[in-house]
Amino acid sequence: MKKSTIFALLLALALAAPASAHFGMVIPSDQMVMQGENTNIKVDLRFWHPFEGIGMELAKPARFGVVINGKKTDLSGSLMPAKTKGRQTWSASYKIRRPGVYAFYMEPRPYWEPAEDCYIIHYTKTVVSAFGDDEGWDEEIGLKTEIVPLSKPYGLYAGNVFQGIVKLNGKPVPYAAVEVEYFNKGSKFKAPTDYMVAQTVKADGNGVFTYAAPRAGWWGFAALNTSDTKIKHKGEDKEVELGAILWVKFHDMK
């Protein structure tokens, strides 16, 4: 068999295989801070394949902050560099001082992905509730693209249905594809096939998607769209993948 034929077959197999999903990650040490608990939470930031535990380098984010009652606070100065499995990650400490709903978010710098011949920017967020406050968890916080929850994004049992609206530039994205992946901490679980590493659901005509998490733990929802602007790489215009990422934790009923 000619080398060119072998190469073509290998390329076809590679293209046919399920793609490994990238996820921006913003994971707090506690998503529901209750009276009498430690009010200092640690927030870990990564660019990761969460189920497989494979990481990419995360340059210091362009923006990292928290939104409380519609007010944004820049927390970029609190970021500390870290290494996780040899990859550059970041962390920050934050003290919860009063009741409220805290939406932590990250806007990373564009990441060049040669395998996809494009840049990747994943606008990532998660929501923390403190001292029983329950107002504002369903509010849009003004990212270029984001998932706005329709289900409360905390206080969920494994098996609960979760719903959200995919938005881009403040408008719903009809029939958006949403990748769903489990944060397989410690690599405890193995997917029976590559198709089960990341699952995909589609939003309806109003940009609303639905998913029922089968296991307790952190689940990431990633809605991917292509930016209407491009970034140059070595003098050539390249497309930019915009990701709206939301992390939600589900709990076992005991």
C-alpha positions in Angstrom: 0.0 0.0 0.0 1.4 3.4 -0.9 2.4 5.8 1.9 -0.1 8.4 0.5 -2.9 5.9 0.8 -2.0 4.9 4.3 -1.8 8.6 5.3 -5.2 9.2 3.8 -6.8 6.3 5.7 -5.2 7.5 9.0 -6.5 11.0 8.4 -10.0 9.7 7.7 -10.0 7.6 10.9 -8.8 10.6 12.9 -11.5 12.8 11.5 -14.2 10.1 12.1 -13.2 9.7 15.8 -15.1 11.7 18.3 -13.4 14.9 19.1 -12.0 15.4 22.6 -13.7 18.4 24.2 -11.9 21.4 25.6 -13.4 23.1 28.7 -12.6 26.3 30.5 -13.0 25.5 34.2 -13.9 27.7 37.2 -14.4 25.3 40.2 -15.0 26.7 43.7 -14.1 24.6 46.8 -17.7 25.2 48.1 -20.8 26.1 46.0 -23.2 26.5 48.9 -21.7 28.4 51.9 -23.9 27.9 54.9 -23.9 29.6 58.4 -21.0 28.3 60.5 -19.0 27.0 57.6 -15.6 28.2 56.4 -16.3 31.4 54.4 -13.0 31.4 52.6 -13.4 29.6 49.4 -10.7 28.6 46.8 -11.5 28.9 43.1 -9.5 26.8 40.7 -9.1 27.9 37.0 -8.1 25.5 34.3 -8.3 24.8 30.5 -8.9 21.1 30.5 -10.3 17.8 29.2 -12.3 17.2 32.4 -13.2 13.6 32.0 -9.9 12.4 30.7 -7.8 14.6 33.1 -5.7 16.0 30.2 -4.7 19.7 30.5 -3.7 22.5 28.3 -1.6 25.6 29.3 -3.8 28.4 30.7 -2.2 31.8 30.3 -3.1 34.3 33.0 -6.8 35.1 32.1 -7.6 38.4 30.5 -10.3 38.8 33.1 -11.4 37.0 36.3 -14.1 38.4 38.6 -17.3 38.0 40.5 -20.8 39.4 40.0 -22.9 40.1 43.1 -26.3 41.8 42.7 -25.4 42.9 39.2 -22.1 44.5 40.3 -18.9 43.2 38.8 -15.7 43.1 40.9 -12.4 42.4 39.2 -10.4 39.7 41.0 -7.6 39.4 38.5 -5.1 40.6 41.1 -5.9 37.7 43.4 -4.9 35.0 40.9 -2.0 32.8 41.9 -0.1 30.6 39.4 -0.2 26.9 40.0 0.8 23.7 38.3 -1.6 20.8 37.8 -0.3 17.6 36.2 2.5 19.7 34.8 0.2 22.3 33.2 -0.2 26.0 34.0 -3.4 26.6 36.0 -4.5 29.4 38.4 -6.2 29.7 41.7 -7.7 32.5 43.9 -9.0 32.8 47.4 -12.2 34.7 48.1 -13.9 35.4 51.4 -17.7 35.4 51.5 -18.7 38.3 53.7 -22.5 38.5 53.3 -25.5 36.6 52.0 -25.8 36.6 48.2 -25.4 34.8 44.9 -21.9 35.1 43.6 -21.2 34.4 39.9 -17.5 33.8 39.3 -16.3 34.2 35.7 -13.2 33.9 33.6 -12.4 35.4 30.2 -9.2 33.6 29.0 -6.7 34.9 26.5 -7.1 33.4 23.0 -5.7 29.9 22.9 -4.2 28.7 19.5 -5.3 25.2 18.7 -3.3 23.9 15.8 -5.3 20.7 15.5 -8.4 22.7 14.8 -6.6 25.6 13.0 -8.4 28.2 15.1 -8.3 30.2 18.3 -10.4 29.2 21.3 -11.9 31.6 23.9 -14.1 30.0 26.6 -16.1 32.4 28.7 -16.5 30.3 31.8 -18.6 30.8 34.9 -20.0 29.1 38.0 -22.5 30.3 40.7 -22.0 30.2 44.4 -24.8 30.8 46.9 -24.1 32.0 50.5 -26.2 32.0 53.7 -29.4 31.0 52.1 -29.7 33.9 49.7 -31.6 32.7 46.6 -32.0 35.9 44.4 -30.3 36.5 41.1 -29.0 33.0 40.1 -30.9 33.3 36.8 -29.5 36.7 35.8 -27.3 37.2 32.7 -23.9 38.7 33.8 -23.0 40.3 30.5 -20.3 38.0 29.0 -20.0 37.9 25.2 -21.4 34.5 25.3 -22.9 32.7 28.3 -25.3 30.0 29.5 -28.1 31.6 31.5 -29.5 29.0 33.9 -33.2 28.2 33.9 -32.7 25.7 36.7 -31.1 26.8 39.9 -27.4 26.1 39.3 -26.7 24.8 42.8 -28.6 22.7 45.3 -29.2 19.9 42.7 -29.5 16.2 43.2 -27.9 13.7 40.8 -30.7 12.8 38.4 -32.2 16.3 38.5 -32.9 17.9 35.1 -30.9 21.1 34.4 -31.9 23.7 31.8 -30.2 26.8 30.5 -30.4 29.3 27.6 -27.4 29.7 25.3 -26.8 33.3 24.5 -24.3 35.1 22.2 -24.1 38.9 22.2 -27.1 38.9 24.6 -29.4 37.0 22.2 -30.5 33.3 22.3 -28.8 30.9 19.9 -31.4 28.6 18.3 -30.5 24.9 18.1 -27.0 25.5 19.7 -25.0 22.4 20.3 -24.1 21.9 23.9 -21.3 19.6 25.0 -21.6 18.0 28.4 -18.8 16.5 30.3 -18.2 15.2 33.8 -15.2 16.4 35.9 -13.7 12.9 36.5 -11.6 14.0 39.5 -8.9 11.4 40.3 -9.8 9.5 37.1 -12.1 7.2 39.0 -14.3 6.4 36.0 -13.7 5.1 32.5 -16.0 5.7 29.6 -17.1 2.5 27.8 -16.3 4.2 24.4 -14.9 7.6 23.3 -18.5 8.6 22.4 -19.3 8.7 26.1 -16.5 11.0 27.2 -18.4 14.1 26.1 -22.1 14.0 25.3 -23.9 16.5 23.1 -27.5 17.9 23.4 -29.0 20.5 21.2 -31.0 23.5 22.3 -34.4 24.2 20.9 -35.5 27.1 18.7 -35.3 29.4 21.7 -31.8 28.4 22.7 -33.0 26.3 25.6 -31.2 23.0 26.4 -32.0 20.2 28.9 -29.8 17.6 30.5 -30.2 15.2 33.5 -26.9 14.4 35.2 -26.7 10.7 36.0 -24.0 11.0 38.8 -23.1 13.4 41.6 -20.2 15.8 41.0 -19.2 18.7 38.8 -20.7 18.8 35.3 -19.6 21.2 32.6 -21.9 22.6 29.9 -20.2 24.1 26.8 -22.0 25.8 24.0 -19.7 26.6 21.1 -20.1 29.2 18.4 -17.9 30.8 15.9 -17.0 34.5 16.4 -17.8 37.0 13.6 -14.3 38.4 14.0 -11.0 36.7 13.3 -7.5 36.7 14.8 -4.3 36.7 12.8 -1.9 33.8 13.3 1.4 34.1 11.4 -0.2 36.7 9.1 -3.3 34.7 8.3 -6.8 35.4 9.6 -8.1 32.5 11.7 -11.5 31.7 13.0 -12.2 32.0 16.7 -14.3 29.4 18.7 -16.3 31.1 21.4 -17.4 28.9 24.2 -20.1 29.6 26.8 -19.2 27.4 29.7 -21.2 26.8 32.9 -20.1 24.5 35.7 -22.8 23.0 38.0 -22.5 20.6 40.9 -24.9 17.8 41.6 -25.2 15.9 44.9 -26.1 12.5 46.1 -29.3 12.2 48.2 -28.3 10.7 51.5 
